[in-house]
């Protein structure tokens, strides 16, 4: 993966913590940081050729929890704003 310099680029928003990737561990870290009062943003790049939905993400979380997770927090988690680029 090539990392390109940000020279000449500006961003309207700043966050003390930026998490790259929206996997289970990343989301857990983001929720923990948010609960402690830290502003955080998650950047996730959609996979090419994968038809992903919020429902599929919620189902994946439930599957990893062996269908024992409370669906309400999962819904709140996946219904949040997603940053796509």
N, C-alpha and C positions, 0 to 999 in steps of 0.2 A: 504494500500500500504506500502510495506516495503522499508525503505530507507537504503541502504547499504553504509558503510563507504568507502571513496576513498583512504584508506591507501594503499601505494604501487603502486598507479596508477599515471600516468603522462599524461599530455596533451600537444600537440605540439602548441596549439593555445590558446590565452587568449582574453577574451572580457570583457569590463567594465560592460556590461549589457547582461544578459542571460534571455530570455523570454521563459517560459515553456508553450507550447500550441500555436496553430496557429489559434485561433478563430478570429472573426472580431475585437474585442477590442485589442487583442494581436498584430494583424497586424497593426492596427492603431497606437498603441504605438510604435511599431518598426519603422514605417515610420516617425513618428514625431521625434523620437530619431535620426534616420539617417539624416533627414533634418537639425537637429541641429548640425550635425557633430559627433555624438556619434556612435561608432561601436557597433553593436548589433547582436546577433545570436538568432534565434528561434529554439527551439527543439520541435519537434512534433513526437509523437509516433503514427504510423498508427493503426487504429482499426482492430482487428482481424476479418476476415470474411467480411470486407467491401471492395468492389471493387471501390476505389476512384480514380479519375483522376483530372488533372488540369482543364479540361473542366467542370467537375462537381463542382469544387470549384468556378470557375468563374461564373457559373450559379447560385450557391447559393448566392454569393455576389450580383449579379444582382437582384435576387429574393428579397433579403432583402432591396434593394434600390428601389423596385417597378419598375424595368426595366428602371430607370432614370439615372443610373450611366454611365459615359463615358466608353465604353469598352476598350479603349486603356490603361489607367492606370491599369485597372483590369487585362488585359493580362500581362502587365509588372510585376505586383505583383505576379501573380501565375506562371509566366514563370521563376521566379528566382530559384536559387538552393535550393533544399530542403534537409535537413539533416534527414536521416532515420537511425534508430538503432533498 
